[in-house]
Amino acid sequence: EAGVAQSPRYKIIEKRQSVAFWCNPISGHATLYWYQQILGQGPKLLIQFQNNGVVDDSQLPKDRFSAERLKGVDSTLKIQPAKLEDSAVYLCASSLVMFSSYNEQFFGPGTRLTVL
Amino acid sequence: SQQGEEDPQALSIQEGENATMNCSYKTSINNLQWYRQNSGRGLVHLILIRSNEREKHSGRLRVTLDTSKKSSSLLITASRAADTASYFCATDARDSSYKLIFGSGTRLLVRP
């Protein structure tokens, strides 16, 4: 079974530039998550989708971050404009079960973003 | 803010020894999960323990949960160099929308 795919793996941009990350979850997984992981910290949930609907985006900085999951499959996360403090690894995860926390999340390899 | 806090932040042991790491959390939970993250890679799910369970085993892993103390421990027995990684506990808060809240992690180094 193919895992969660993410691209690009690495991205270096200057502050105030825009960047987009792509995620393709495991086939059949209804729930998709985007996390931000700052060096030395645990992942922090940015947004959670059930199919193509947003379940939780309470920690998404909506003035600069946006995410969509058209057709309920793959997803993009965008930052516009980027700030220095956005330097982090952006992880995408998916899970099979809907509306339950009793589910294992499968993570992609992440995109390491460096903002200069 | 993060709900789970792991202790210790870093642990260095010799291959073959046991490694124990702890997680404390603040609010009531439905379940607690442990994940492993190798350097430069994504997280991998290790084990899930429900709030009505006290202990669970999976291979060389043993997880305990004490809901009265709001704490959990992960024991890795007979550690191997390949166990070198960061270990995170993740909790779901009963008042959250099924999301997981990760702790800050324990960095484990197993010396050959």
Interface residues (C-beta under 8 A of the other chain):
Chain A: V4 Y33 Y35 G40 Q41 G42 P43 K44 L45 Q48 V55 D56 L91 A93 F99 S100 S101 Y102 E104 Q105 F106 F107 G108 P109 G110
Chain B: Q2 G4 N30 N31 Q33 Y35 R41 G42 L43 V44 H45 L48 R50 F88 A90 D92 S96 S97 Y98 K99 L100 I101 F102 G103 S104 G105
